[in-house]
Amino acid sequence: MKGAGLGRFCWADLAATDAQAAAAFYEALFGWSAERQAANGGHFVRLRRAGQDAGSLYQMRREAIEAGATSHWMPYVRVADAEESAQRAASIGGRVLVHPFQVDGFARVAVIADAVGAPLGLWEALGTDSPR
């Protein structure tokens, strides 16, 4: 996904009900390493193989799990401007599920639902450590 241009899939994020079990599973399945990275006062886990990013994962909040949320992957499409893209999605029949926010020095992201309700992440790359 590295080098993905605008309008192309560039990242995948796993929201996990048990982040440790998920990391162990993907390490055994694909040989991915799990590297903890600080962000926004907490952390997420970069999934990597042979020094290349494969995606990331994070522990879902207890409240979300108790409300019935299940582990799920979120694909992201690269955009030039997450705010503008989220607004455009809403203006053409989509919905903004998660308003744009910055993941410290990594990306500015948002989550939309398309016109038929399918969720999709929007990814505005920041810095040199972000997929481009």
N, CA, C and O atoms as CSV, one atom per row, in Angstrom:
chain,resi,resn,atom,element,x,y,z
A,1,MET,N,N,0.822,-1.194,0.000
A,1,MET,CA,C,0.000,0.000,0.000
A,1,MET,C,C,0.867,1.260,0.000
A,1,MET,O,O,0.395,2.347,-0.333
A,2,LYS,N,N,2.131,1.106,0.373
A,2,LYS,CA,C,3.008,2.277,0.367
A,2,LYS,C,C,3.119,2.803,-1.053
A,2,LYS,O,O,3.221,2.032,-2.007
A,3,GLY,N,N,3.098,4.101,-1.180
A,3,GLY,CA,C,3.183,4.716,-2.490
A,3,GLY,C,C,1.835,4.885,-3.160
A,3,GLY,O,O,1.769,5.306,-4.315
A,4,ALA,N,N,0.752,4.563,-2.455
A,4,ALA,CA,C,-0.580,4.687,-3.042
A,4,ALA,C,C,-0.886,6.147,-3.324
A,4,ALA,O,O,-0.689,7.012,-2.470
A,5,GLY,N,N,-1.367,6.411,-4.527
A,5,GLY,CA,C,-1.734,7.766,-4.903
A,5,GLY,C,C,-3.119,8.127,-4.404
A,5,GLY,O,O,-3.825,7.306,-3.818
A,6,LEU,N,N,-3.490,9.371,-4.648
A,6,LEU,CA,C,-4.820,9.845,-4.239
A,6,LEU,C,C,-5.899,8.972,-4.867
A,6,LEU,O,O,-5.802,8.574,-6.028
A,7,GLY,N,N,-6.933,8.681,-4.071
A,7,GLY,CA,C,-8.042,7.872,-4.548
A,7,GLY,C,C,-7.770,6.380,-4.553
A,7,GLY,O,O,-8.572,5.613,-5.086
A,8,ARG,N,N,-6.657,5.950,-3.972
A,8,ARG,CA,C,-6.314,4.522,-3.927
A,8,ARG,C,C,-6.228,4.059,-2.475
A,8,ARG,O,O,-5.945,4.851,-1.575
A,9,PHE,N,N,-6.473,2.776,-2.260
A,9,PHE,CA,C,-6.338,2.225,-0.916
A,9,PHE,C,C,-4.889,2.356,-0.469
A,9,PHE,O,O,-3.966,2.045,-1.221
A,10,CYS,N,N,-4.697,2.825,0.777
A,10,CYS,CA,C,-3.340,3.085,1.259
A,10,CYS,C,C,-3.050,2.503,2.631
A,10,CYS,O,O,-1.883,2.421,3.013
A,11,TRP,N,N,-4.053,2.097,3.385
A,11,TRP,CA,C,-3.826,1.628,4.757
A,11,TRP,C,C,-4.985,0.759,5.190
A,11,TRP,O,O,-6.085,0.856,4.648
A,12,ALA,N,N,-4.732,-0.093,6.174
A,12,ALA,CA,C,-5.787,-0.896,6.794
A,12,ALA,C,C,-5.533,-0.914,8.288
A,12,ALA,O,O,-4.394,-1.046,8.737
A,13,ASP,N,N,-6.594,-0.782,9.046
A,13,ASP,CA,C,-6.560,-0.677,10.495
A,13,ASP,C,C,-7.461,-1.762,11.075
A,13,ASP,O,O,-8.583,-1.947,10.605
A,14,LEU,N,N,-6.987,-2.474,12.080
A,14,LEU,CA,C,-7.810,-3.471,12.761
A,14,LEU,C,C,-8.214,-2.944,14.123
A,14,LEU,O,O,-7.358,-2.708,14.975
A,15,ALA,N,N,-9.502,-2.756,14.339
A,15,ALA,CA,C,-10.050,-2.450,15.657
A,15,ALA,C,C,-10.313,-3.806,16.304
A,15,ALA,O,O,-11.168,-4.561,15.840
A,16,ALA,N,N,-9.583,-4.116,17.374
A,16,ALA,CA,C,-9.619,-5.463,17.942
A,16,ALA,C,C,-10.209,-5.477,19.346
A,16,ALA,O,O,-9.919,-4.601,20.161
A,17,THR,N,N,-11.032,-6.471,19.619
A,17,THR,CA,C,-11.553,-6.643,20.967
A,17,THR,C,C,-10.476,-7.184,21.898
A,17,THR,O,O,-10.575,-7.028,23.115
A,18,ASP,N,N,-9.446,-7.819,21.338
A,18,ASP,CA,C,-8.294,-8.302,22.096
A,18,ASP,C,C,-7.057,-8.065,21.226
A,18,ASP,O,O,-6.686,-8.916,20.418
A,19,ALA,N,N,-6.433,-6.915,21.396
A,19,ALA,CA,C,-5.317,-6.514,20.541
A,19,ALA,C,C,-4.141,-7.486,20.636
A,19,ALA,O,O,-3.501,-7.772,19.624
A,20,GLN,N,N,-3.847,-7.993,21.825
A,20,GLN,CA,C,-2.724,-8.927,21.974
A,20,GLN,C,C,-2.970,-10.218,21.210
A,20,GLN,O,O,-2.072,-10.723,20.538
A,21,ALA,N,N,-4.184,-10.755,21.309
A,21,ALA,CA,C,-4.509,-11.989,20.591
A,21,ALA,C,C,-4.474,-11.754,19.075
A,21,ALA,O,O,-4.013,-12.610,18.322
A,22,ALA,N,N,-4.959,-10.604,18.640
A,22,ALA,CA,C,-4.941,-10.294,17.204
A,22,ALA,C,C,-3.503,-10.188,16.702
A,22,ALA,O,O,-3.171,-10.736,15.652
A,23,ALA,N,N,-2.649,-9.485,17.447
A,23,ALA,CA,C,-1.254,-9.336,17.036
A,23,ALA,C,C,-0.566,-10.703,16.954
A,23,ALA,O,O,0.176,-10.970,16.008
A,24,ALA,N,N,-0.808,-11.554,17.928
A,24,ALA,CA,C,-0.209,-12.895,17.929
A,24,ALA,C,C,-0.701,-13.716,16.736
A,24,ALA,O,O,0.078,-14.440,16.117
A,25,PHE,N,N,-1.997,-13.604,16.413
A,25,PHE,CA,C,-2.560,-14.331,15.287
A,25,PHE,C,C,-1.877,-13.935,13.981
A,25,PHE,O,O,-1.460,-14.797,13.208
A,26,TYR,N,N,-1.765,-12.625,13.734
A,26,TYR,CA,C,-1.187,-12.169,12.465
A,26,TYR,C,C,0.321,-12.380,12.406
A,26,TYR,O,O,0.887,-12.520,11.322
A,27,GLU,N,N,0.973,-12.404,13.564
A,27,GLU,CA,C,2.389,-12.747,13.579
A,27,GLU,C,C,2.566,-14.196,13.134
A,27,GLU,O,O,3.441,-14.495,12.322
A,28,ALA,N,N,1.734,-15.099,13.666
A,28,ALA,CA,C,1.826,-16.513,13.300
A,28,ALA,C,C,1.384,-16.754,11.853
A,28,ALA,O,O,1.966,-17.592,11.163
A,29,LEU,N,N,0.376,-16.039,11.396
A,29,LEU,CA,C,-0.158,-16.260,10.053
A,29,LEU,C,C,0.737,-15.685,8.962
A,29,LEU,O,O,1.044,-16.373,7.988
A,30,PHE,N,N,1.162,-14.425,9.114
A,30,PHE,CA,C,1.887,-13.733,8.052
A,30,PHE,C,C,3.324,-13.353,8.410
A,30,PHE,O,O,4.065,-12.872,7.552
A,31,GLY,N,N,3.723,-13.559,9.652
A,31,GLY,CA,C,5.052,-13.139,10.072
A,31,GLY,C,C,5.137,-11.653,10.367
A,31,GLY,O,O,6.230,-11.086,10.377
A,32,TRP,N,N,3.992,-11.011,10.608
A,32,TRP,CA,C,3.977,-9.583,10.920
A,32,TRP,C,C,4.496,-9.357,12.331
A,32,TRP,O,O,4.168,-10.109,13.249
A,33,SER,N,N,5.302,-8.325,12.498
A,33,SER,CA,C,5.718,-7.919,13.836
A,33,SER,C,C,4.758,-6.847,14.327
A,33,SER,O,O,4.142,-6.139,13.530
A,34,ALA,N,N,4.638,-6.735,15.625
A,34,ALA,CA,C,3.754,-5.741,16.235
A,34,ALA,C,C,4.625,-4.733,16.964
A,34,ALA,O,O,5.252,-5.060,17.972
A,35,GLU,N,N,4.665,-3.508,16.454
A,35,GLU,CA,C,5.509,-2.467,17.029
A,35,GLU,C,C,4.637,-1.357,17.598
A,35,GLU,O,O,3.933,-0.661,16.867
A,36,ARG,N,N,4.698,-1.213,18.882
A,36,ARG,CA,C,3.892,-0.203,19.583
A,36,ARG,C,C,4.376,1.201,19.216
A,36,ARG,O,O,5.579,1.462,19.184
A,37,GLN,N,N,3.428,2.103,18.940
A,37,GLN,CA,C,3.761,3.483,18.607
A,37,GLN,C,C,2.851,4.430,19.370
A,37,GLN,O,O,1.634,4.252,19.405
A,38,ALA,N,N,3.460,5.440,19.981
A,38,ALA,CA,C,2.694,6.446,20.715
A,38,ALA,C,C,1.910,7.318,19.741
A,38,ALA,O,O,2.386,7.640,18.653
A,39,ALA,N,N,0.701,7.695,20.152
A,39,ALA,CA,C,-0.136,8.603,19.361
A,39,ALA,C,C,-1.277,9.119,20.225
A,39,ALA,O,O,-1.930,8.345,20.924
A,40,ASN,N,N,-1.517,10.422,20.178
A,40,ASN,CA,C,-2.671,11.050,20.807
A,40,ASN,C,C,-2.824,10.696,22.287
A,40,ASN,O,O,-3.943,10.509,22.764
A,41,GLY,N,N,-1.722,10.604,23.006
A,41,GLY,CA,C,-1.770,10.317,24.428
A,41,GLY,C,C,-1.948,8.846,24.753
A,41,GLY,O,O,-2.018,8.481,25.927
A,42,GLY,N,N,-2.021,8.011,23.758
A,42,GLY,CA,C,-2.142,6.567,23.936
A,42,GLY,C,C,-1.157,5.882,23.003
A,42,GLY,O,O,-0.022,6.330,22.843
A,43,HIS,N,N,-1.595,4.805,22.397
A,43,HIS,CA,C,-0.747,4.123,21.432
A,43,HIS,C,C,-1.590,3.295,20.482
A,43,HIS,O,O,-2.764,3.025,20.734
A,44,PHE,N,N,-0.962,2.900,19.385
A,44,PHE,CA,C,-1.512,1.901,18.489
A,44,PHE,C,C,-0.362,0.980,18.124
A,44,PHE,O,O,0.778,1.231,18.515
A,45,VAL,N,N,-0.636,-0.064,17.393
A,45,VAL,CA,C,0.384,-1.036,17.038
A,45,VAL,C,C,0.544,-1.047,15.521
A,45,VAL,O,O,-0.414,-1.282,14.785
A,46,ARG,N,N,1.762,-0.790,15.070
A,46,ARG,CA,C,2.071,-0.893,13.637
A,46,ARG,C,C,2.367,-2.348,13.344
A,46,ARG,O,O,3.187,-2.971,14.019
A,47,LEU,N,N,1.713,-2.879,12.356
A,47,LEU,CA,C,1.974,-4.239,11.908
A,47,LEU,C,C,2.963,-4.145,10.751
A,47,LEU,O,O,2.711,-3.450,9.766
A,48,ARG,N,N,4.099,-4.854,10.875
A,48,ARG,CA,C,5.161,-4.717,9.884
A,48,ARG,C,C,5.699,-6.089,9.499
A,48,ARG,O,O,5.625,-7.050,10.266
A,49,ARG,N,N,6.236,-6.148,8.301
A,49,ARG,CA,C,6.922,-7.358,7.839
A,49,ARG,C,C,8.121,-6.917,7.028
A,49,ARG,O,O,7.992,-6.121,6.098
A,50,ALA,N,N,9.276,-7.427,7.373
A,50,ALA,CA,C,10.523,-7.103,6.678
A,50,ALA,C,C,10.736,-5.591,6.585
A,50,ALA,O,O,11.181,-5.078,5.559
A,51,GLY,N,N,10.408,-4.881,7.684
A,51,GLY,CA,C,10.620,-3.443,7.729
A,51,GLY,C,C,9.602,-2.609,6.979
A,51,GLY,O,O,9.750,-1.389,6.897
A,52,GLN,N,N,8.574,-3.231,6.431
A,52,GLN,CA,C,7.536,-2.519,5.681
A,52,GLN,C,C,6.215,-2.584,6.438
A,52,GLN,O,O,5.869,-3.614,7.015
A,53,ASP,N,N,5.482,-1.474,6.429
A,53,ASP,CA,C,4.169,-1.450,7.075
A,53,ASP,C,C,3.181,-2.357,6.351
A,53,ASP,O,O,3.134,-2.399,5.122
A,54,ALA,N,N,2.393,-3.080,7.143
A,54,ALA,CA,C,1.304,-3.887,6.605
A,54,ALA,C,C,-0.044,-3.308,7.028
A,54,ALA,O,O,-1.073,-3.650,6.444
A,55,GLY,N,N,-0.051,-2.444,8.026
A,55,GLY,CA,C,-1.271,-1.852,8.566
A,55,GLY,C,C,-1.061,-1.586,10.041
A,55,GLY,O,O,0.072,-1.469,10.509
A,56,SER,N,N,-2.157,-1.493,10.768
A,56,SER,CA,C,-2.055,-1.250,12.204
A,56,SER,C,C,-3.241,-1.859,12.921
A,56,SER,O,O,-4.223,-2.270,12.303
A,57,LEU,N,N,-3.129,-1.909,14.235
A,57,LEU,CA,C,-4.254,-2.371,15.040
A,57,LEU,C,C,-4.285,-1.596,16.339
A,57,LEU,O,O,-3.284,-1.030,16.779
A,58,TYR,N,N,-5.451,-1.586,16.934
A,58,TYR,CA,C,-5.597,-0.936,18.238
A,58,TYR,C,C,-6.663,-1.677,19.034
A,58,TYR,O,O,-7.536,-2.348,18.484
A,59,GLN,N,N,-6.557,-1.529,20.349
A,59,GLN,CA,C,-7.513,-2.129,21.271
A,59,GLN,C,C,-8.788,-1.302,21.281
A,59,GLN,O,O,-8.752,-0.094,21.518
A,60,MET,N,N,-9.903,-1.947,21.026
A,60,MET,CA,C,-11.193,-1.252,21.099
A,60,MET,C,C,-11.500,-0.891,22.549
A,60,MET,O,O,-11.083,-1.589,23.473
A,61,ARG,N,N,-12.212,0.175,22.734
A,61,ARG,CA,C,-12.624,0.589,24.082
A,61,ARG,C,C,-13.621,-0.400,24.656
A,61,ARG,O,O,-14.437,-0.984,23.943
A,62,ARG,N,N,-13.531,-0.567,25.960
A,62,ARG,CA,C,-14.427,-1.489,26.656
A,62,ARG,C,C,-15.899,-1.143,26.405
A,62,ARG,O,O,-16.729,-2.033,26.220
A,63,GLU,N,N,-16.217,0.173,26.399
A,63,GLU,CA,C,-17.601,0.596,26.188
A,63,GLU,C,C,-18.131,0.121,24.833
A,63,GLU,O,O,-19.285,-0.295,24.726
A,64,ALA,N,N,-17.298,0.183,23.816
A,64,ALA,CA,C,-17.710,-0.258,22.481
A,64,ALA,C,C,-17.957,-1.760,22.464
A,64,ALA,O,O,-18.930,-2.233,21.876
A,65,ILE,N,N,-17.068,-2.506,23.114
A,65,ILE,CA,C,-17.217,-3.961,23.169
A,65,ILE,C,C,-18.481,-4.327,23.932
A,65,ILE,O,O,-19.246,-5.188,23.497
A,66,GLU,N,N,-18.702,-3.673,25.072
A,66,GLU,CA,C,-19.899,-3.950,25.870
A,66,GLU,C,C,-21.172,-3.585,25.133
A,66,GLU,O,O,-22.229,-4.159,25.396
A,67,ALA,N,N,-21.085,-2.630,24.207
A,67,ALA,CA,C,-22.244,-2.234,23.404
A,67,ALA,C,C,-22.467,-3.171,22.219
A,67,ALA,O,O,-23.418,-3.001,21.456
A,68,GLY,N,N,-21.577,-4.169,22.068
A,68,GLY,CA,C,-21.768,-5.174,21.020
A,68,GLY,C,C,-20.876,-5.032,19.802
A,68,GLY,O,O,-21.018,-5.794,18.846
A,69,ALA,N,N,-19.956,-4.070,19.814
A,69,ALA,CA,C,-19.044,-3.931,18.673
A,69,ALA,C,C,-18.119,-5.139,18.606
A,69,ALA,O,O,-17.701,-5.675,19.633
A,70,THR,N,N,-17.810,-5.554,17.399
A,70,THR,CA,C,-16.914,-6.683,17.186
A,70,THR,C,C,-15.653,-6.207,16.472
A,70,THR,O,O,-15.628,-5.127,15.882
A,71,SER,N,N,-14.622,-7.021,16.533
A,71,SER,CA,C,-13.388,-6.702,15.829
A,71,SER,C,C,-13.684,-6.546,14.343
A,71,SER,O,O,-14.505,-7.267,13.776
A,72,HIS,N,N,-12.992,-5.581,13.722
A,72,HIS,CA,C,-13.218,-5.349,12.289
A,72,HIS,C,C,-12.049,-4.605,11.661
A,72,HIS,O,O,-11.366,-3.818,12.317
A,73,TRP,N,N,-11.837,-4.868,10.392
A,73,TRP,CA,C,-10.837,-4.157,9.619
A,73,TRP,C,C,-11.468,-2.920,9.000
A,73,TRP,O,O,-12.639,-2.934,8.620
A,74,MET,N,N,-10.678,-1.840,8.901
A,74,MET,CA,C,-11.111,-0.605,8.241
A,74,MET,C,C,-10.078,-0.262,7.167
A,74,MET,O,O,-8.933,0.061,7.483
A,75,PRO,N,N,-10.487,-0.333,5.896
A,75,PRO,CA,C,-9.575,0.112,4.841
A,75,PRO,C,C,-9.649,1.630,4.694
A,75,PRO,O,O,-10.692,2.238,4.932
A,76,TYR,N,N,-8.534,2.229,4.299
A,76,TYR,CA,C,-8.466,3.678,4.099
A,76,TYR,C,C,-8.070,3.985,2.661
A,76,TYR,O,O,-7.258,3.284,2.057
A,77,VAL,N,N,-8.662,5.052,2.128
A,77,VAL,CA,C,-8.324,5.565,0.800
A,77,VAL,C,C,-7.614,6.896,0.995
A,77,VAL,O,O,-8.037,7.730,1.795
A,78,ARG,N,N,-6.535,7.082,0.254
A,78,ARG,CA,C,-5.763,8.321,0.372
A,78,ARG,C,C,-6.506,9.485,-0.259
A,78,ARG,O,O,-7.014,9.386,-1.376
A,79,VAL,N,N,-6.560,10.593,0.478
A,79,VAL,CA,C,-7.189,11.829,0.012
A,79,VAL,C,C,-6.223,12.986,0.262
A,79,VAL,O,O,-5.328,12.881,1.101
A,80,ALA,N,N,-6.404,14.080,-0.462
A,80,ALA,CA,C,-5.569,15.254,-0.267
A,80,ALA,C,C,-5.967,16.006,0.995
A,80,ALA,O,O,-5.118,16.599,1.660
A,81,ASP,N,N,-7.268,15.983,1.331
A,81,ASP,CA,C,-7.794,16.761,2.451
A,81,ASP,C,C,-8.943,15.983,3.084
A,81,ASP,O,O,-10.015,15.876,2.489
A,82,ALA,N,N,-8.734,15.440,4.281
A,82,ALA,CA,C,-9.752,14.613,4.939
A,82,ALA,C,C,-11.025,15.396,5.223
A,82,ALA,O,O,-12.124,14.871,5.048
A,83,GLU,N,N,-10.893,16.638,5.655
A,83,GLU,CA,C,-12.070,17.467,5.966
A,83,GLU,C,C,-12.914,17.698,4.714
A,83,GLU,O,O,-14.129,17.499,4.729
A,84,GLU,N,N,-12.266,18.117,3.642
A,84,GLU,CA,C,-12.992,18.394,2.399
A,84,GLU,C,C,-13.621,17.123,1.846
A,84,GLU,O,O,-14.756,17.153,1.370
A,85,SER,N,N,-12.907,16.017,1.901
A,85,SER,CA,C,-13.445,14.754,1.382
A,85,SER,C,C,-14.627,14.266,2.202
A,85,SER,O,O,-15.594,13.753,1.639
A,86,ALA,N,N,-14.568,14.415,3.527
A,86,ALA,CA,C,-15.687,14.017,4.384
A,86,ALA,C,C,-16.911,14.874,4.076
A,86,ALA,O,O,-18.025,14.359,3.984
A,87,GLN,N,N,-16.706,16.174,3.916
A,87,GLN,CA,C,-17.822,17.067,3.580
A,87,GLN,C,C,-18.413,16.717,2.219
A,87,GLN,O,O,-19.632,16.721,2.045
A,88,ARG,N,N,-17.547,16.415,1.256
A,88,ARG,CA,C,-18.037,16.057,-0.080
A,88,ARG,C,C,-18.843,14.761,-0.019
A,88,ARG,O,O,-19.884,14.648,-0.666
A,89,ALA,N,N,-18.365,13.778,0.762
A,89,ALA,CA,C,-19.093,12.519,0.903
A,89,ALA,C,C,-20.496,12.774,1.446
A,89,ALA,O,O,-21.472,12.208,0.951
A,90,ALA,N,N,-20.593,13.627,2.464
A,90,ALA,CA,C,-21.899,13.937,3.050
A,90,ALA,C,C,-22.797,14.659,2.057
A,90,ALA,O,O,-24.014,14.474,2.081
A,91,SER,N,N,-22.223,15.473,1.190
A,91,SER,CA,C,-23.030,16.249,0.239
A,91,SER,C,C,-23.567,15.407,-0.913
A,91,SER,O,O,-24.468,15.840,-1.631
A,92,ILE,N,N,-23.015,14.202,-1.094
A,92,ILE,CA,C,-23.479,13.360,-2.212
A,92,ILE,C,C,-24.155,12.079,-1.729
A,92,ILE,O,O,-24.214,11.090,-2.459
A,93,GLY,N,N,-24.664,12.103,-0.497
A,93,GLY,CA,C,-25.471,10.987,-0.021
A,93,GLY,C,C,-24.806,10.084,0.994
A,93,GLY,O,O,-25.417,9.112,1.439
A,94,GLY,N,N,-23.572,10.375,1.375
A,94,GLY,CA,C,-22.911,9.597,2.411
A,94,GLY,C,C,-23.123,10.232,3.775
A,94,GLY,O,O,-23.864,11.206,3.910
A,95,ARG,N,N,-22.467,9.670,4.785
A,95,ARG,CA,C,-22.525,10.229,6.140
A,95,ARG,C,C,-21.124,10.233,6.718
A,95,ARG,O,O,-20.307,9.370,6.395
A,96,VAL,N,N,-20.854,11.190,7.559
A,96,VAL,CA,C,-19.585,11.224,8.273
A,96,VAL,C,C,-19.804,10.494,9.591
A,96,VAL,O,O,-20.590,10.939,10.429
A,97,LEU,N,N,-19.111,9.376,9.775
A,97,LEU,CA,C,-19.248,8.582,10.996
A,97,LEU,C,C,-18.253,9.032,12.060
A,97,LEU,O,O,-18.583,9.094,13.244
A,98,VAL,N,N,-17.034,9.345,11.631
A,98,VAL,CA,C,-15.998,9.865,12.523
A,98,VAL,C,C,-15.417,11.087,11.829
A,98,VAL,O,O,-14.820,10.981,10.757
A,99,HIS,N,N,-15.594,12.237,12.444
A,99,HIS,CA,C,-15.086,13.472,11.855
A,99,HIS,C,C,-13.559,13.458,11.829
A,99,HIS,O,O,-12.932,12.811,12.669
A,100,PRO,N,N,-12.964,14.159,10.883
A,100,PRO,CA,C,-11.502,14.142,10.753
A,100,PRO,C,C,-10.788,14.500,12.055
A,100,PRO,O,O,-11.171,15.428,12.767
A,101,PHE,N,N,-9.743,13.734,12.337
A,101,PHE,CA,C,-8.876,14.003,13.479
A,101,PHE,C,C,-7.465,13.565,13.106
A,101,PHE,O,O,-7.268,12.745,12.209
A,102,GLN,N,N,-6.503,14.119,13.800
A,102,GLN,CA,C,-5.109,13.822,13.505
A,102,GLN,C,C,-4.580,12.735,14.411
A,102,GLN,O,O,-4.786,12.768,15.624
A,103,VAL,N,N,-3.894,11.768,13.818
A,103,VAL,CA,C,-3.134,10.778,14.565
A,103,VAL,C,C,-1.713,11.333,14.584
A,103,VAL,O,O,-1.044,11.382,13.552
A,104,ASP,N,N,-1.259,11.747,15.757
A,104,ASP,CA,C,-0.002,12.485,15.942
A,104,ASP,C,C,1.063,12.198,14.894
A,104,ASP,O,O,1.653,11.117,14.882
A,105,GLY,N,N,1.307,13.157,14.021
A,105,GLY,CA,C,2.392,13.096,13.062
A,105,GLY,C,C,2.301,12.001,12.027
A,105,GLY,O,O,3.251,11.798,11.272
A,106,PHE,N,N,1.199,11.294,11.966
A,106,PHE,CA,C,1.079,10.125,11.108
A,106,PHE,C,C,0.103,10.375,9.972
A,106,PHE,O,O,0.438,10.180,8.803
A,107,ALA,N,N,-1.108,10.810,10.316
A,107,ALA,CA,C,-2.146,11.027,9.306
A,107,ALA,C,C,-3.297,11.815,9.909
A,107,ALA,O,O,-3.441,11.895,11.129
A,108,ARG,N,N,-4.096,12.384,9.057
A,108,ARG,CA,C,-5.380,12.966,9.441
A,108,ARG,C,C,-6.404,12.034,8.824
A,108,ARG,O,O,-6.402,11.822,7.612
A,109,VAL,N,N,-7.291,11.468,9.657
A,109,VAL,CA,C,-8.216,10.447,9.194
A,109,VAL,C,C,-9.662,10.814,9.525
A,109,VAL,O,O,-9.936,11.629,10.406
A,110,ALA,N,N,-10.563,10.190,8.796
A,110,ALA,CA,C,-12.002,10.298,9.039
A,110,ALA,C,C,-12.611,8.974,8.598
A,110,ALA,O,O,-11.981,8.202,7.875
A,111,VAL,N,N,-13.825,8.718,9.032
A,111,VAL,CA,C,-14.555,7.533,8.573
A,111,VAL,C,C,-15.904,8.000,8.066
A,111,VAL,O,O,-16.624,8.738,8.739
A,112,ILE,N,N,-16.227,7.557,6.870
A,112,ILE,CA,C,-17.516,7.880,6.262
A,112,ILE,C,C,-18.300,6.601,6.029
A,112,ILE,O,O,-17.746,5.503,6.082
A,113,ALA,N,N,-19.583,6.747,5.772
A,113,ALA,CA,C,-20.398,5.660,5.235
A,113,ALA,C,C,-20.798,6.130,3.849
A,113,ALA,O,O,-21.194,7.281,3.672
A,114,ASP,N,N,-20.697,5.254,2.875
A,114,ASP,CA,C,-21.053,5.644,1.515
A,114,ASP,C,C,-22.571,5.674,1.349
A,114,ASP,O,O,-23.306,5.515,2.323
A,115,ALA,N,N,-23.031,5.872,0.148
A,115,ALA,CA,C,-24.467,6.028,-0.112
A,115,ALA,C,C,-25.273,4.775,0.210
A,115,ALA,O,O,-26.492,4.856,0.359
A,116,VAL,N,N,-24.614,3.607,0.321
A,116,VAL,CA,C,-25.325,2.375,0.670
A,116,VAL,C,C,-24.982,1.900,2.075
A,116,VAL,O,O,-25.351,0.791,2.465
A,117,GLY,N,N,-24.268,2.745,2.849
A,117,GLY,CA,C,-23.996,2.444,4.253
A,117,GLY,C,C,-22.678,1.764,4.553
A,117,GLY,O,O,-22.383,1.498,5.718
A,118,ALA,N,N,-21.866,1.471,3.531
A,118,ALA,CA,C,-20.591,0.799,3.772
A,118,ALA,C,C,-19.566,1.786,4.345
A,118,ALA,O,O,-19.367,2.860,3.778
A,119,PRO,N,N,-18.917,1.436,5.458
A,119,PRO,CA,C,-17.923,2.343,6.034
A,119,PRO,C,C,-16.623,2.312,5.246
A,119,PRO,O,O,-16.253,1.297,4.655
A,120,LEU,N,N,-15.935,3.459,5.254
A,120,LEU,CA,C,-14.658,3.592,4.564
A,120,LEU,C,C,-13.854,4.686,5.240
A,120,LEU,O,O,-14.392,5.738,5.586
A,121,GLY,N,N,-12.566,4.439,5.429
A,121,GLY,CA,C,-11.689,5.430,6.023
A,121,GLY,C,C,-11.112,6.358,4.971
A,121,GLY,O,O,-10.845,5.954,3.839
A,122,LEU,N,N,-10.923,7.618,5.366
A,122,LEU,CA,C,-10.252,8.613,4.531
A,122,LEU,C,C,-8.911,8.906,5.185
A,122,LEU,O,O,-8.848,9.091,6.401
A,123,TRP,N,N,-7.845,8.951,4.406
A,123,TRP,CA,C,-6.483,9.062,4.920
A,123,TRP,C,C,-5.758,10.216,4.244
A,123,TRP,O,O,-5.488,10.172,3.044
A,124,GLU,N,N,-5.448,11.244,5.019
A,124,GLU,CA,C,-4.635,12.357,4.550
A,124,GLU,C,C,-3.254,12.187,5.170
A,124,GLU,O,O,-3.094,12.348,6.380
A,125,ALA,N,N,-2.267,11.866,4.361
A,125,ALA,CA,C,-0.924,11.575,4.861
A,125,ALA,C,C,-0.286,12.810,5.482
A,125,ALA,O,O,-0.442,13.922,4.977
A,126,LEU,N,N,0.432,12.605,6.580
A,126,LEU,CA,C,1.211,13.655,7.249
A,126,LEU,C,C,2.607,13.100,7.492
A,126,LEU,O,O,2.760,11.908,7.760
A,127,GLY,N,N,3.603,13.929,7.404
A,127,GLY,CA,C,4.955,13.522,7.762
A,127,GLY,C,C,5.543,12.477,6.839
A,127,GLY,O,O,4.917,12.049,5.870
A,128,THR,N,N,6.756,12.077,7.161
A,128,THR,CA,C,7.484,11.134,6.322
A,128,THR,C,C,7.241,9.689,6.733
A,128,THR,O,O,7.640,8.772,6.014
A,129,ASP,N,N,6.600,9.468,7.867
A,129,ASP,CA,C,6.402,8.120,8.389
A,129,ASP,C,C,5.047,7.540,7.983
A,129,ASP,O,O,4.678,6.452,8.425
A,130,SER,N,N,4.317,8.256,7.156
A,130,SER,CA,C,2.970,7.867,6.773
A,130,SER,C,C,2.965,7.285,5.366
A,130,SER,O,O,3.705,7.770,4.511
A,131,PRO,N,N,2.155,6.259,5.095
A,131,PRO,CA,C,2.055,5.744,3.729
A,131,PRO,C,C,1.671,6.863,2.779
A,131,PRO,O,O,0.814,7.689,3.096
A,132,ARG,N,N,2.293,6.890,1.634
A,132,ARG,CA,C,2.000,7.938,0.650
A,132,ARG,C,C,1.524,7.329,-0.620
A,132,ARG,O,O,1.225,8.046,-1.575
